[in-house]
């Protein structure tokens, strides 16, 4: 199903404008809600996410591996099939999910290590 070029030429700028308008509207609404609760929106700082780069990195690595594996499988095993889009989408989703799961496990391990108290082992007298 193809869309007329005129319709695309109209819908893309309208969609872009609607997206920008929605973002600005929601930011203003958030600031108004903060003022109503007695908070100062100028003092609000977004919370830092220390593992955000790790999460994005592992997600992109996993998606890239899924795309590469799908391409290899498409060119070797599924050579006679024409419609292999599901293979690409499924492997990208699976490996991207594995990357996010790996990120979760790494973050959880770091948090547990930070919260665990240091165990004291008394030394024996050497007398």
Secondary structure, 3 states (H helix, E strand, C coil): CCCCHHHHHHHHHHHHHHHHHHHHHHHHHHHHHHHHCCCCHHHCCCCCCCCHHHHHHHHHHHHHHHHHHHHHHHHHCCCCCCCCHHHHHHHHHHHHHHHHHHHHHHHHHHHHHHHCCCCCCCCCCCC
